[in-house]
Amino acid sequence: MTDRHDPPPAGDKVLDDEGHFHATDAPIELGHYVIEDWIALGFFWLLGLCVFYQFFTRYALNDSASWTEEIARYLLISVVFFGIASATRRTRHIHVDFVYRLVPAGVGRAMSTIIDLLRIAFFAVAVALTIQMMLRMTYMKMTIIDLPMNIVFAICALGFAAATVRAVQVAIENWKRGWSVLEKPEMLIEETIQ
């Protein structure tokens, strides 16, 4: 890493001989995004369009579309639940690694493995509970739009299922590596789990 005051590397001139500014952008790399990232992005854009439509009808047309608030809420829920899977894949959920600095390495490894197993169990139980909720609320409709609420619960269940799969992949990767981000937070890197 270079200091702010270090000169740029040879050949990477920011200003040419006439004083014109030259900069090149890094290439855009989309290869590290996977299906749940794109699904969450799609829901996010639908949410943005829905909120824009709500704003437009309320303030430009002075005739607010009543359905947009409810649909925006469900789209935000969809973004969050697919974001859970995305964050799990990258091991970006909030965690406390302070304790791991105080215990011996073997104890830290055991604690990290237990956390991996608890994460998998939590997401798997969340899938089962969401499916149970769907079965009990089969005939419940959304408040304004005549659609079943099970659409929202199905999205939640899919998000939890994707998070369960990603948690299993992360646990396997941690086991192969011999350490997790909890034990070595300084080694936090972009995960390449596909």
C-alpha positions, 0 to 999 in steps of 0.5 A, a space after each residue: 500500500 502506498 502513502 498518500 504522498 508517494 509519487 505514482 509508479 513509473 509510467 502511471 503519470 497523472 498529468 502529462 507534459 502539458 498539464 492535462 489530467 489522465 486517469 484510467 478506470 479499473 476494468 469492471 469485473 462482474 464475475 464474482 456476483 452470483 444468482 442471489 446477488 442478481 436477484 437482490 439487485 432485481 428486487 432493488 430496482 423494482 423497489 426503486 421503480 415502485 417508489 418513483 411511481 408512488 412519488 410521481 403519482 402523489 406529487 406530480 399527478 396529485 392522485 397517489 397510487 394506493 398499492 405502491 406502499 404495500 408492494 414497496 414493503 414486500 420488495 424491500 423484504 425481498 431485497 433483505 432476504 436475498 441479501 442475507 444469502 449474499 452476505 452469508 456467502 461473503 461472510 459479511 454478517 456482523 460478528 464479534 471477533 474480540 474473544 478469538 484474540 483472547 483464547 488459544 488457537 485450538 479453542 478459537 477453531 472449535 468455537 468457530 466450527 460451532 458458530 458455522 454449525 449454528 449458522 447452518 442450523 439457524 437458517 435451516 430452521 428458518 426455512 422450516 418455520 417459513 414453510 410452516 407459516 406458508 402452510 398455515 396462511 394459505 388463504 391469506 391475501 395482501 391488504 390492497 392487492 388481491 394476491 396471496 401472502 404466500 408469495 412474500 413468504 415463498 421469497 423469504 423461504 427461498 432467501 433462507 434456503 439460499 443462505 443455508 446452502 451458502 452457510 454450508 459452503 462457507 463452513 466447508 471452506 473454513 474447514 478446508 482452510 483451517 480457519 475462519 474470518 472470526 479467527 483471522 479477521 485481518 485475512 478478510 478477503 472476497 470469498 470466491 464461493 460459487 
